[in-house]
Amino acid sequence: MTDTSRRSSLIGRNLLAGAEPDVAGDAGHDGHPPRVGFFTDTSVCIGCKACEVACKEWNAIPEDGLDFTGMSFDNTQGLDASSWRHVAFIEQSKPLGRAEAAVDHSDVDVLALAARGSGTPVAEAAITPTSPASSPSADGQTGLRWLMASDVCKHCTHAACLDVCPTGSLFRTEFGTVVVQDDICNGCGYCVAACPYGVIDVRPQDGGAHKCTLCYDRLGAGQEPACAKACPTDSIQFGPLDELRERAAARVEELHRVGVADARLYGHDPEDGVGGDGAFFLLLDEPEVYGLPPDPVVTTRDLPSMWRHAGAAALTLLGGVAAVFAAHGGMSGRRTGRWGR
């Protein structure tokens, strides 16, 4: 696509909200590869934190989060400039899926089941700690379940952090991801306030903003991101975004078919408030349970209307000032004429 045709295709479109099927092309990348992203299937996450470790090792991220938080096994608590992956542990007093506490599972090869990932039949996967809960058994037996999920930057279709960056430090790559250029960032923090998910943050040690890059350097070499490579259960799946959405929809249908009614996708819809996320999730409870906003909206969506309202207010103010000066000038002229007589 030539520059002229690209500019013509952008005229009249709202690039701050709504569906945008070609984010890399709209960012100026000709002949770009398919958009890629993450699909995180939390139903098979075992909370091993291999993703957190792999992310820190590959990206040389400073150590943080060694304090005891009192929040189960969660020692990082959330995403920030030095935690680009965060594994949440949510303990719930709910039944243990279809698992029966009285059944002996000592003969089950848990590691073999984990290696099979999302392909594990739900009837077998129900013995794991992350099994979705069902109704209590006839004798009223219930138990504790853990919801584990590896959170990450969503690489939004409409990335408010990118829109508000005054230096151009944040940019859209040819893969459709959003990356921070450390050498250009001035640490202003505008992106921190703009992110609807609270992902990006400024690191006090160097004063720059940092977040997941979806391993941009690895993508350029034809490799998958470090976190997905290290995940032992394929809870974190990487690939072309369209393929991941199809795979995720099939997984939800499978879970619904076997009675896991709470399974739902989060961040997959191109018509949502951020135009769909480049990293989306299969959840087993409400988004708020995982610390995710239920209906995220890109914070720059209303900028055009805000500028229109600001312009109208400015014109109204100028008109009022002009009217006051006109009236004042007329009164001065009448006074001058009266004293002149």
Buried (B, 14 or more C-beta within 10 A) or exposed (E): BEEEEBEEEEEEEEBBBBEBEEBBBBBEBEEBEEBBBBBBBBBBBBBBBBBBBBBBEBBEBEEBBEEEEEEEEBBBBBBBBBBBBBBBBBBBEBBBBBBBEEEEEEEEEEEEBBEBBBEBEBEEBBBBBBBBBBEEBEEEEBBEBBBBBBBBBBBBBBBBBBBBBEEEBBBBBBBBBBBBBEEEBEBBEBBBEBBBBBBBBBBEEEEBBBBBBBBBEBBEEEEBBBBBBBBBBBBBBBBBBEBBBEBBEEBBEBBEEBEBEEBBBBBBBBEBBBBBBBBBBBBBBEBEBBBBEEEBBBBBBEBEEEEEEEEEEEEEEEEEEEEEEEEEEEEEEEEEEEEEE
